[in-house]
Amino acid sequence: MPGEHIALVGPSGGKTTIASLISRFWDVQDGSILVGGVDVKHISKDRLMYTISFVFRDSKLFKISVYDNIRMANPDSTREEVLKALHDAQCDDILEKLPNGLDTVIGTKGVYVSGGERQRLSIARAFLKDAPIVLLDEATASLDVDNETLIQESLSRLIQNKTVLIIAHRMRTVASTDKIVVLRDGQIAESGTPEELLKINGIYAHMCELQKQAQSWVMA
């Protein structure tokens, strides 16, 4: 449904494949995938890319300026709009440390950004694109606590009033979604709100309990 936030969780296998099928990196051989009630096979790839913003765990930056990296999401945007997108994605501190700020070319003369900073810059792209559908694939995985906090805050603003598909392993990331779909062996094993899935005490509840126990582990 438009404006709904849906999470895909479960053991490894199938989640990223579904995201790839939605964006037509591949096409399904059987069945269909609908966006707005229309089979994605009947939507041009250009139109589909205009409709969906992506934030992946390993987002890529190119050896060009920060400005040009972000502006790729919307080539018609102004410098002020790019700066606003970077601000909304909490990238002000990144710009401050770069020798030429927005015009710094990444990857030259020792100018590099960390994984968490790269992730925040990719979120700035999504802010600038302002697509109605946002696809988040492990967007906060493998981050330190500080960067994860900043990214979670940025994502909370990004997904307001948008249709969102979240792929995540951390159950706390999906606890406030409208609906959770649990995949196992490429099939839907459970589906419902977080509260409903906790009540049935199935796979989702078990994953939550395991992660809760892991958080309490201490080194002996």
Buried (B, 14 or more C-beta within 10 A) or exposed (E): EEEEBBBBBBBEEBBBEBBBBBBBEEEBEEEEBEBEEEEBEEBEEEEBBBBBBBBBBEBEBEEBBBBBBBBBBBEEBEEEBBBBBBEBBBBEEBBEEBEEBBEBBBEEEEBEBEBBBBBBBBBBBBBBBBBBBBBBBBBBBEBEEEBBEBBBEBBEEBBEEBBBBBBBBBBEBBEEBEBBBBBBEEEEBBBBEBEEBBEEEBBBBEBBEEEEEEEEEEEE
